[in-house]
Amino acid sequence: MRRWPTLWTIVSLLGAAGLSPGALAAAGEDPEWPCVQRLVPEIAPAVIWSGPPIDSVAAEPSPAIDQLAGELAARRVPLAEAEAQVGAFADTLAPEHKHEQLTHLFARTLEIINRDRTSIIQGIKKYARGERALAEAITEKNERLSALPTDQVLERETLIAERDWDIRIYD
């Protein structure tokens, strides 16, 4: 008897962030992305899902699926615990609805993970924009400091204090 791949796939979805970037959805170049790792903005279902197309299930998922998907998508849940939760849920399903319901569970879990992923990526980009702006401000203050005559002591000290504060925040 062939085991339905859904249980493994749903659980493996939780670890998808650890997959090599080439194994995930194609990523474009983004000048705002500050990380060495390639930006993969979304995990494509076909990369990690061997079940039926997730858009093939038309009905809305049940509240039980929504709740379990939310729990599975939480990064704090160990994979073994997630696997046990999916297995217990699968055991409660009628055989004629098992594939459809597990497909719903996968789709909803992936949706939550991708939504959270988008939020995290936006936060990283926002932080990087702030860092770049601060670095530019430090550079600009250094240039102004170089252009100031040495006899303008008060202006130089004020500018040095501002620049040093910016450097402290940057560091």
Residue pairs with C-beta under 8 A, 6 or more apart in sequence:
4 51
4 98
4 99
4 102
5 50
5 51
6 51
6 90
6 99
6 102
6 103
6 105
6 106
7 83
7 86
7 87
7 90
7 102
9 48
9 49
9 50
9 51
9 106
10 72
10 82
10 86
10 102
10 105
10 106
10 109
11 72
11 79
11 82
11 83
11 86
12 48
13 43
13 48
13 49
13 72
13 106
13 109
13 110
13 113
14 72
14 73
14 75
14 77
14 79
14 82
14 109
14 113
15 79
16 24
16 43
16 48
16 113
17 43
17 117
19 47
19 48
21 27
21 37
21 38
21 40
23 47
24 40
24 43
24 44
24 47
25 40
25 41
25 42
25 43
25 44
25 47
27 38
27 39
27 40
27 41
28 39
30 39
30 125
32 125
32 128
32 129
33 39
33 124
33 125
33 128
34 124
34 125
34 127
34 128
34 131
35 124
39 121
41 117
41 118
41 121
42 114
42 117
42 118
43 110
43 113
43 114
43 117
45 53
45 54
45 106
45 107
45 110
49 106
49 110
51 99
51 102
51 103
51 106
52 99
52 103
54 103
54 106
54 107
54 110
56 103
57 100
57 103
57 104
57 107
59 100
59 104
61 69
61 104
61 105
61 107
61 108
62 101
62 104
64 89
65 101
65 104
65 105
65 108
66 108
68 85
68 86
68 89
68 105
69 105
69 108
69 109
69 111
69 112
70 112
71 77
71 82
71 85
72 82
72 85
72 86
72 105
72 109
73 109
73 112
73 113
73 116
77 85
86 102
86 105
89 105
90 98
90 102
93 101
93 102
131 170
134 166
134 169
134 170
135 170
137 166
138 163
138 166
138 167
138 170
141 159
141 162
141 163
141 166
142 163
144 159
145 156
145 159
145 160
145 163
148 155
148 156
148 159
150 156
